């Protein structure tokens, strides 16, 4: 490459760099420091609340008990 080609290439890169800089600054904008209100975290309480008797009672369904369904002659899909 000739020296004039390199100079033109550097000029184009510089102009494009400046255009990109200002277009990004236009799109993103300037940072401004503004006060923001945040919710203050409450401390963790050590008291325990009793669970509801409507949900936790002696006749409630226990989801941890294994359930076996028998008497079906159906075969699984794919067999």
C-alpha distance (Angstrom), angle and dihedral (degrees) to the residues before:
residue distance angle dihedral
X1 . . .
X2 3.73 . .
X3 3.77 123.1 .
X4 3.79 90.3 -113.1
X5 3.85 90.6 55.2
X6 3.80 90.7 52.0
X7 3.81 91.2 48.3
X8 3.81 91.9 50.7
X9 3.81 90.6 47.1
X10 3.81 91.6 51.0
X11 3.81 90.3 48.0
X12 3.82 91.3 51.9
X13 3.81 91.7 47.7
X14 3.81 91.1 49.6
X15 3.81 93.2 48.9
X16 3.80 92.2 47.2
X17 3.81 90.1 47.5
X18 3.80 91.9 53.5
X19 3.81 91.7 46.6
X20 3.81 91.7 49.9
X21 3.80 91.2 47.6
X22 3.80 93.8 53.6
X23 3.81 94.8 40.8
X24 3.82 91.6 51.9
X25 3.81 89.9 46.5
X26 3.81 88.6 50.8
X27 3.81 93.5 49.4
X28 3.82 98.6 41.2
X29 3.77 97.9 33.3
X30 3.77 131.5 -155.0
X31 3.76 123.5 -53.6
X32 3.77 112.4 -110.7
X33 3.76 123.6 -170.4
X34 3.79 107.8 -129.5
X35 3.78 126.2 168.7
X36 3.78 114.3 -108.8
X37 3.79 125.2 -160.9
X38 3.79 115.0 -136.1
X39 3.77 131.7 -172.3
X40 3.78 113.7 -105.2
X41 3.80 113.7 -127.2
X42 3.78 115.5 -117.0
X43 3.79 117.2 -131.7
X44 3.80 117.4 -104.8
X45 3.79 111.2 -97.5
X46 3.80 120.6 -133.6
X47 3.79 96.5 -152.8
X48 3.81 117.6 103.5
X49 3.80 120.7 -139.5
X50 3.80 116.9 -144.7
X51 3.82 113.1 -114.5
X52 3.78 120.3 -111.8
X53 3.81 114.4 -85.1
X54 3.81 89.2 -145.2
X55 3.81 90.8 67.7
X56 3.79 104.4 25.8
X57 3.80 107.0 50.7
X58 3.82 139.1 123.3
X59 3.83 94.0 -94.2
X60 3.80 96.4 48.5
X61 3.80 120.4 119.3
X62 3.80 112.5 -99.5
X63 3.82 108.0 -140.9
X64 3.82 92.1 -166.6
X65 3.81 94.2 66.5
X66 3.83 111.4 98.7
X67 3.80 113.7 -119.7
X68 3.81 120.6 -148.5
X69 3.78 119.0 -162.2
X70 3.80 111.2 -158.8
X71 3.76 137.8 174.8
X72 3.80 97.7 54.3
X73 3.80 118.3 132.6
X74 3.78 92.8 -170.7
X75 3.75 119.0 120.3
X76 3.80 121.9 -138.0
X77 3.78 118.4 -99.5
X78 3.77 111.6 -84.3
X79 3.82 98.5 29.2
